[in-house]
Amino acid sequence: MIRFILAAVMVTAFPAAAPAPPHPLVIAHRGASGERPEHTRAAYALAIDQGADFIEPDLVMSRDGALIVRHENEISGTTNVADHPEFADRRTTRTIDGVATTGWFTEDFTLAELRTLRARERLPTLRPGNAAFADETILTFQEVIDIARAGSARTGRVIGVAPELKHPTYFAEIDLPMVAPFVEILRTNGLTTADSPIIIQCFEVTTLRALDRLIEAPLAQLMSLSGGPADLPGQTYAGMVTPEGLTELATYADWAAVETGLVIPRTAAGASSAPTPFIAAAHKAGLKVVVWTFRAEDVFVPSDYRGDLSGWIRRFYGLGVDAVFSDFPDVAVAARS
């Protein structure tokens, strides 16, 4: 049974008790981001109404140290910052995790300045309907926790949060360390215990190890098909998903959070192929498995599952995954039932 452990400062009650969580869990990837602009109040509210068990905020830092919710710290594609002439001179080029990127960066703005911006759909060509929802302000991490708490009270279900810390090593190098303010918010909200309805994600290993020493909340190591953790240049995700790598991963994390192709690779023609032994290996190491990201548009789905996102998700359910991230949580919930 999972429940929120409420800090004394909280005033909105969660359900006094909740049934055992469903399996597999459905995590709304940046909210119901297939139908509303990602990381907006509308996206999170819709995801909760569609039955999601968790909602996911990506976290970056403002210049004055606020944890704000954006997919990346470069925000030209997810806000209307380019329409603000007063911020034109803040357009610059930064190297983030070894990649040079040009645009506007959250670390050059105070929270008050970021509040003057409005969220925009990140994939307007693929999701033109989302462009109609363009007037929402940028959220903070605390506000997403509040949305989950209010959703729990409204629905009678405990809604968890699955925050991802983005580029923590980069932010630490520019004197905006993420771990301390992040843990402070968790403590304020009673989200530091092993049974807290939270799954904390990061691609970086040292950040997760630091969190493992500070709190007992569930931690998820993100891993993709290529590359490796930005904080450990000599390490690769390919090495981390081996049985030996997973055994080491289990010393500091509770979840292995992997791209779909690490479970079901795709052929050269873009179709799905036979599953890998990854899920069994992760479970043997004592890890739960969450897979990302399930989207409905054809460009994201194997050629043999186009038009059938539900069937694609059900294939992973049949393999024994413990959770999925989806831009369309309603499809993932329906596929589970």
Secondary structure as the mmCIF struct_conf table of DSSP 4:
data_model
#
loop_
_struct_conf.conf_type_id
_struct_conf.id
_struct_conf.beg_label_comp_id
_struct_conf.beg_label_asym_id
_struct_conf.beg_label_seq_id
_struct_conf.end_label_comp_id
_struct_conf.end_label_asym_id
_struct_conf.end_label_seq_id
TURN_TY1_P TURN_TY1_P1 ALA A 8 VAL A 9
BEND BEND1 THR A 12 THR A 12
HELX_LH_PP_P HELX_LH_PP_P1 ALA A 13 PRO A 15
BEND BEND2 ALA A 16 ALA A 16
HELX_LH_PP_P HELX_LH_PP_P2 PRO A 19 PRO A 22
BEND BEND3 HIS A 23 PRO A 24
STRN STRN1 LEU A 25 ALA A 28
TURN_TY1_P TURN_TY1_P2 HIS A 29 GLU A 35
BEND BEND4 ARG A 36 ARG A 36
TURN_TY1_P TURN_TY1_P3 GLU A 38 HIS A 39
BEND BEND5 THR A 40 THR A 40
HELX_RH_AL_P HELX_RH_AL_P1 ARG A 41 ASP A 49
TURN_TY1_P TURN_TY1_P4 GLN A 50 GLY A 51
BEND BEND6 ASP A 53 ASP A 53
STRN STRN2 PHE A 54 ILE A 55
STRN STRN3 ASP A 58 MET A 61
TURN_TY1_P TURN_TY1_P5 ARG A 63 ASP A 64
BEND BEND7 GLY A 65 GLY A 65
STRN STRN4 LEU A 67 VAL A 69
BEND BEND8 HIS A 71 ASN A 73
STRN STRN5 GLU A 74 GLU A 74
TURN_TY1_P TURN_TY1_P6 SER A 76 THR A 78
STRN STRN6 THR A 79 THR A 79
HELX_RH_3T_P HELX_RH_3T_P1 VAL A 81 ASP A 83
HELX_RH_3T_P HELX_RH_3T_P2 PRO A 85 ARG A 90
STRN STRN7 THR A 92 ILE A 96
TURN_TY1_P TURN_TY1_P7 ASP A 97 GLY A 98
STRN STRN8 VAL A 99 GLY A 103
STRN STRN9 PHE A 105 PHE A 105
HELX_RH_3T_P HELX_RH_3T_P3 THR A 106 ASP A 108
BEND BEND9 PHE A 109 PHE A 109
HELX_RH_AL_P HELX_RH_AL_P2 LEU A 111 LEU A 114
TURN_TY1_P TURN_TY1_P8 ARG A 115 THR A 116
BEND BEND10 LEU A 117 LEU A 117
STRN STRN10 ALA A 119 ALA A 119
BEND BEND11 ARG A 122 ARG A 122
TURN_TY1_P TURN_TY1_P9 PRO A 124 LEU A 126
HELX_RH_3T_P HELX_RH_3T_P4 PRO A 128 ALA A 132
HELX_LH_PP_P HELX_LH_PP_P3 GLU A 136 LEU A 139
STRN STRN11 THR A 140 THR A 140
HELX_RH_AL_P HELX_RH_AL_P3 PHE A 141 THR A 155
BEND BEND12 GLY A 156 ARG A 157
HELX_LH_PP_P HELX_LH_PP_P4 VAL A 158 ILE A 159
STRN STRN12 GLY A 160 VAL A 161
STRN STRN13 GLU A 164 LEU A 165
HELX_RH_AL_P HELX_RH_AL_P4 PRO A 168 GLU A 173
TURN_TY1_P TURN_TY1_P10 ILE A 174 ASP A 175
BEND BEND13 MET A 178 MET A 178
HELX_RH_AL_P HELX_RH_AL_P5 VAL A 179 THR A 188
TURN_TY1_P TURN_TY1_P11 ASN A 189 GLY A 190
BEND BEND14 THR A 193 THR A 193
TURN_TY1_P TURN_TY1_P12 ALA A 194 ASP A 195
BEND BEND15 SER A 196 PRO A 197
STRN STRN14 ILE A 198 ILE A 198
STRN STRN15 ILE A 200 CYS A 202
BEND BEND16 PHE A 203 PHE A 203
HELX_RH_AL_P HELX_RH_AL_P6 VAL A 205 LEU A 214
BEND BEND17 ALA A 217 ALA A 217
STRN STRN16 LEU A 219 MET A 223
BEND BEND18 LEU A 225 SER A 226
TURN_TY1_P TURN_TY1_P13 ALA A 230 ASP A 231
TURN_TY1_P TURN_TY1_P14 PRO A 233 GLY A 234
HELX_RH_AL_P HELX_RH_AL_P7 TYR A 237 MET A 240
TURN_TY1_P TURN_TY1_P15 VAL A 241 VAL A 241
BEND BEND19 THR A 242 THR A 242
HELX_RH_AL_P HELX_RH_AL_P8 PRO A 243 LEU A 249
TURN_TY1_P TURN_TY1_P16 ALA A 250 TYR A 252
BEND BEND20 ASP A 254 ASP A 254
STRN STRN17 TRP A 255 GLU A 259
HELX_RH_3T_P HELX_RH_3T_P5 THR A 260 LEU A 262
TURN_TY1_P TURN_TY1_P17 VAL A 263 VAL A 263
BEND BEND21 ILE A 264 ILE A 264
STRN STRN18 ARG A 266 ARG A 266
TURN_TY1_P TURN_TY1_P18 ALA A 268 ALA A 269
BEND BEND22 GLY A 270 GLY A 270
STRN STRN19 SER A 272 SER A 272
HELX_LH_PP_P HELX_LH_PP_P5 ALA A 274 THR A 276
BEND BEND23 PRO A 277 PRO A 277
HELX_RH_AL_P HELX_RH_AL_P9 PHE A 278 LYS A 284
TURN_TY1_P TURN_TY1_P19 ALA A 285 GLY A 286
STRN STRN20 LYS A 288 PHE A 294
BEND BEND24 GLU A 297 GLU A 297
HELX_RH_3T_P HELX_RH_3T_P6 ASP A 298 PHE A 300
BEND BEND25 VAL A 301 VAL A 301
HELX_RH_3T_P HELX_RH_3T_P7 SER A 303 TYR A 305
TURN_TY1_P TURN_TY1_P20 ARG A 306 GLY A 307
HELX_RH_AL_P HELX_RH_AL_P10 LEU A 309 LEU A 319
TURN_TY1_P TURN_TY1_P21 GLY A 320 GLY A 320
BEND BEND26 ASP A 322 ASP A 322
STRN STRN21 ALA A 323 SER A 326
BEND BEND27 ASP A 327 ASP A 327
HELX_RH_AL_P HELX_RH_AL_P11 PRO A 329 ARG A 336
#
